[in-house]
Amino acid sequence: MKPDLVFFGESVPRERVERVKRELAECDALLVLGSSLYVYSGYRFILAGLERGMRMCGVNIGPTRGDPHFQFRINARCGDVLPRLHV
């Protein structure tokens, strides 16, 4: 039995990538949580956000590949930050 996730080194299923791209087209901002984005499978969504002129925020411990593109960056654990967010 395998959980419904993508392990390191595996490819993200194409239909999942296409679904995320469709959903991104309906958004005006992107919040990236707990990812260094050094793997292209996640970074591609930053690139899609850039093409659409989206505002982007990253929450991660340490640097990420998306840092130059974030308008706001929080260097902390997601578990410490998320309970404090109010939308």
N, CA, C and O of each residue as an XYZ file, in Angstrom:
348
protein
N       0.840     -1.161      0.000
C       0.000      0.000      0.000
C       0.898      1.241      0.000
O       1.818      1.354      0.810
N       0.621      2.154     -0.904
C       1.403      3.385     -1.018
C       0.494      4.585     -0.758
O      -0.601      4.663     -1.316
N       0.937      5.515      0.079
C       0.119      6.721      0.306
C       0.052      7.571     -0.958
O       0.883      7.432     -1.856
N      -0.944      8.452     -1.019
C      -1.127      9.316     -2.187
C      -0.219     10.533     -2.071
O      -0.669     11.640     -1.772
N       1.051     10.306     -2.312
C       2.034     11.379     -2.304
C       3.157     11.023     -3.256
O       3.252      9.894     -3.738
N       3.993     11.988     -3.513
C       5.110     11.788     -4.435
C       6.386     11.746     -3.610
O       6.723     12.705     -2.915
N       7.086     10.631     -3.696
C       8.340     10.485     -2.971
C       9.464     11.191     -3.717
O       9.380     11.416     -4.924
N      10.517     11.536     -2.981
C      11.677     12.182     -3.584
C      12.184     11.330     -4.743
O      12.341     10.116     -4.611
N      12.435     11.972     -5.870
C      12.941     11.278     -7.047
C      11.854     10.797     -7.990
O      12.145     10.419     -9.124
N      10.605     10.804     -7.540
C       9.501     10.390     -8.399
C       8.954     11.598     -9.158
O       9.176     12.747     -8.776
N       8.244     11.312    -10.227
C       7.596     12.376    -10.996
C       6.199     12.632    -10.443
O       5.505     11.709    -10.016
N       5.805     13.888    -10.458
C       4.440     14.237    -10.076
C       3.534     13.824    -11.230
O       3.827     14.139    -12.383
N       2.434     13.123    -10.938
C       1.530     12.721    -12.022
C       1.063     13.933    -12.832
O       0.704     14.968    -12.270
N       1.074     13.789    -14.147
C       0.745     14.891    -15.050
C      -0.622     15.498    -14.748
O      -0.768     16.720    -14.764
N      -1.629     14.659    -14.472
C      -2.970     15.200    -14.192
C      -2.969     16.049    -12.942
O      -3.742     17.002    -12.850
N      -2.124     15.732    -11.977
C      -2.040     16.549    -10.756
C      -1.408     17.904    -11.073
O      -1.862     18.935    -10.579
N      -0.370     17.898    -11.889
C       0.282     19.152    -12.284
C      -0.709     20.036    -13.038
O      -0.796     21.236    -12.780
N      -1.447     19.446    -13.961
C      -2.411     20.218    -14.751
C      -3.524     20.776    -13.863
O      -3.970     21.906    -14.064
N      -3.974     19.989    -12.882
C      -5.015     20.466    -11.965
C      -4.518     21.662    -11.157
O      -5.240     22.645    -10.991
N      -3.288     21.578    -10.655
C      -2.733     22.686     -9.875
C      -2.593     23.928    -10.748
O      -2.882     25.035    -10.293
N      -2.159     23.765    -11.983
C      -2.043     24.917    -12.888
C      -3.401     25.574    -13.120
O      -3.500     26.801    -13.148
N      -4.451     24.761    -13.286
C      -5.802     25.323    -13.466
C      -6.235     26.088    -12.216
O      -6.820     27.167    -12.311
N      -5.945     25.524    -11.056
C      -6.328     26.190     -9.815
C      -5.522     27.472     -9.596
O      -6.056     28.458     -9.089
N      -4.246     27.463     -9.974
C      -3.424     28.671     -9.860
C      -3.976     29.800    -10.720
O      -3.872     30.972    -10.356
N      -4.556     29.449    -11.848
C      -5.102     30.462    -12.754
C      -6.246     31.237    -12.104
O      -6.586     32.331    -12.555
N      -6.839     30.683    -11.054
C      -7.952     31.338    -10.370
C      -7.517     32.082     -9.111
O      -8.351     32.645     -8.402
N      -6.217     32.086     -8.831
C      -5.699     32.701     -7.597
C      -4.991     34.021     -7.891
O      -4.557     34.274     -9.015
N      -4.886     34.857     -6.859
C      -4.106     36.083     -7.013
C      -2.882     36.092     -6.106
O      -2.096     37.039     -6.130
N      -2.717     35.031     -5.299
C      -1.563     34.947     -4.403
C      -1.198     33.480     -4.182
O      -2.014     32.580     -4.377
N       0.043     33.269     -3.774
C       0.541     31.914     -3.548
C       1.307     31.892     -2.234
O       2.207     32.703     -2.018
N       0.945     30.960     -1.357
C       1.613     30.779     -0.076
C       2.356     29.449     -0.125
O       1.742     28.394     -0.282
N       3.675     29.504      0.010
C       4.517     28.305     -0.044
C       4.932     27.957      1.378
O       5.524     28.779      2.077
N       4.621     26.743      1.802
C       4.870     26.318      3.176
C       5.823     25.136      3.229
O       5.575     24.101      2.611
N       6.917     25.293      3.969
C       7.802     24.179      4.276
C       8.462     23.505      3.100
O       8.577     22.280      3.076
N       8.895     24.266      2.133
C       9.588     23.691      0.980
C      10.770     24.572      0.599
O      10.661     25.797      0.557
N      11.888     23.935      0.326
C      13.055     24.680     -0.152
C      12.903     25.031     -1.627
O      13.600     25.910     -2.136
N      12.000     24.348     -2.308
C      11.738     24.544     -3.736
C      12.947     24.212     -4.608
O      13.014     24.655     -5.755
N      13.888     23.452     -4.093
C      15.053     23.099     -4.894
C      14.749     22.000     -5.902
O      15.543     21.748     -6.809
N      13.603     21.346     -5.748
C      13.169     20.342     -6.712
C      12.207     21.034     -7.675
O      11.314     21.764     -7.243
N      12.383     20.810     -8.966
C      11.596     21.513     -9.971
C      10.100     21.255     -9.833
O       9.295     22.119    -10.178
N       9.714     20.084     -9.335
C       8.288     19.757     -9.249
C       7.514     20.789     -8.429
O       6.335     21.020     -8.697
N       8.140     21.404     -7.452
C       7.497     22.473     -6.693
C       7.804     23.850     -7.251
O       6.940     24.726     -7.270
N       9.030     24.040     -7.704
C       9.461     25.349     -8.204
C       8.677     25.772     -9.446
O       8.502     26.966     -9.693
N       8.204     24.799    -10.228
C       7.446     25.139    -11.442
C       6.221     25.990    -11.125
O       5.783     26.787    -11.954
N       5.665     25.820     -9.920
C       4.484     26.598     -9.552
C       4.851     28.037     -9.198
O       4.030     28.942     -9.350
N       6.069     28.250     -8.731
C       6.572     29.614     -8.535
C       6.691     30.293     -9.899
O       6.294     31.447    -10.064
N       7.238     29.570    -10.868
C       7.371     30.123    -12.218
C       6.004     30.463    -12.807
O       5.843     31.501    -13.450
N       5.024     29.594    -12.589
C       3.667     29.871    -13.078
C       3.100     31.108    -12.384
O       2.421     31.918    -13.016
N       3.374     31.255    -11.100
C       2.925     32.440    -10.370
C       3.562     33.712    -10.896
O       2.909     34.751    -10.987
N       4.839     33.628    -11.241
C       5.535     34.787    -11.811
C       4.901     35.205    -13.125
O       4.711     36.395    -13.378
N       4.573     34.228    -13.965
C       3.944     34.526    -15.259
C       2.618     35.251    -15.075
O       2.237     36.077    -15.904
N       1.924     34.945    -14.002
C       0.613     35.539    -13.743
C       0.689     36.797    -12.876
O      -0.335     37.417    -12.590
N       1.899     37.173    -12.457
C       2.063     38.365    -11.625
C       1.500     38.206    -10.223
O       1.072     39.180     -9.603
N       1.501     36.980     -9.728
C       0.938     36.703     -8.407
C       1.837     37.213     -7.293
O       3.060     37.232     -7.425
N       1.213     37.628     -6.189
C       1.962     37.905     -4.967
C       2.297     36.557     -4.343
O       1.491     35.628     -4.378
N       3.503     36.460     -3.768
C       3.931     35.188     -3.198
C       4.600     35.394     -1.852
O       5.326     36.365     -1.635
N       4.336     34.456     -0.954
C       4.921     34.467      0.383
C       5.470     33.078      0.663
O       4.856     32.076      0.295
N       6.621     33.015      1.312
C       7.215     31.731      1.666
C       7.447     31.616      3.159
O       7.880     32.569      3.806
N       7.156     30.441      3.704
C       7.428     30.132      5.105
C       8.277     28.870      5.117
O       7.834     27.810      4.673
N       9.491     28.987      5.624
C      10.402     27.845      5.647
C      11.554     28.155      6.593
O      11.879     29.318      6.837
N      12.162     27.105      7.120
C      13.391     27.281      7.890
C      14.532     27.236      6.884
O      14.727     26.225      6.209
N      15.276     28.310      6.783
C      16.387     28.361      5.841
C      15.964     28.889      4.489
O      14.779     29.098      4.231
N      16.949     29.105      3.626
C      16.688     29.699      2.312
C      15.900     28.766      1.398
O      15.902     27.546      1.566
N      15.228     29.378      0.428
C      14.514     28.612     -0.586
C      14.870     29.151     -1.964
O      15.357     30.273     -2.104
N      14.624     28.351     -2.949
C      14.863     28.753     -4.332
C      13.912     29.880     -4.749
O      14.203     30.625     -5.684
N      12.801     29.999     -4.067
C      11.820     31.024     -4.410
C      12.043     32.365     -3.742
O      11.342     33.328     -4.051
N      13.008     32.452     -2.826
C      13.213     33.688     -2.059
C      13.285     34.956     -2.911
O      12.698     35.967     -2.525
N      13.976     34.949     -4.048
C      14.045     36.190     -4.834
C      12.686     36.645     -5.377
O      12.532     37.798     -5.780
N      11.710     35.746     -5.387
C      10.407     36.055     -5.971
C       9.333     36.349     -4.933
O       8.248     36.816     -5.279
N       9.623     36.081     -3.666
C       8.641     36.307     -2.610
C       8.576     37.785     -2.243
O       9.607     38.444     -2.107
N       7.373     38.295     -2.087
C       7.199     39.654     -1.586
C       7.324     39.667     -0.065
O       7.618     40.697      0.543
N       7.097     38.514      0.526
C       7.169     38.386      1.978
C       7.741     37.017      2.306
O       7.346     36.015      1.710
N       8.670     36.974      3.251
C       9.354     35.715      3.598
C       9.423     35.586      5.105
O       9.806     36.533      5.791
N       9.055     34.419      5.633
C       9.120     34.154      7.066
C      10.062     32.981      7.283
O       9.825     31.886      6.774
N      11.124     33.206      8.033
C      12.102     32.159      8.329
C      11.732     31.537      9.675
O      12.236     31.946     10.721
N      10.847     30.545      9.631
C      10.358     29.910     10.857
C       9.687     28.587     10.504
O       9.472     28.271      9.334
N       9.365     27.831     11.536
C       8.644     26.571     11.346
C       7.187     26.855     11.002
O       6.566     27.745     11.584
N       6.654     26.106     10.067
C       5.251     26.283      9.676
C       4.320     26.108     10.872
O       3.335     26.834     11.008
N       4.632     25.142     11.737
C       3.799     24.890     12.906
C       3.751     26.049     13.878
O       2.805     26.171     14.657
N       4.766     26.904     13.838
C       4.767     28.097     14.688
C       4.034     29.262     14.029
O       3.460     30.109     14.714
N       4.055     29.301     12.707
C       3.492     30.433     11.963
C       2.004     30.261     11.671
O       1.227     31.194     11.873
N       1.600     29.097     11.204
C       0.220     28.907     10.749
C      -0.842     29.227     11.802
O      -1.846     29.851     11.459
N      -0.670     28.832     13.064
C      -1.704     29.176     14.048
C      -1.859     30.687     14.261
O      -2.877     31.136     14.787
N      -0.872     31.455     13.861
C      -0.915     32.908     14.066
C      -1.466     33.676     12.868
O      -1.696     34.881     12.960
N      -1.679     32.993     11.749
C      -2.197     33.661     10.553
C      -3.686     33.935     10.701
O      -4.449     33.079     11.148
N      -4.080     35.130     10.322
C      -5.489     35.521     10.312
C      -5.770     36.117      8.947
O      -5.125     37.079      8.532
N      -6.723     35.546      8.264
C      -7.045     36.011      6.917
C      -8.242     36.928      6.971
O      -8.680     37.433      5.937
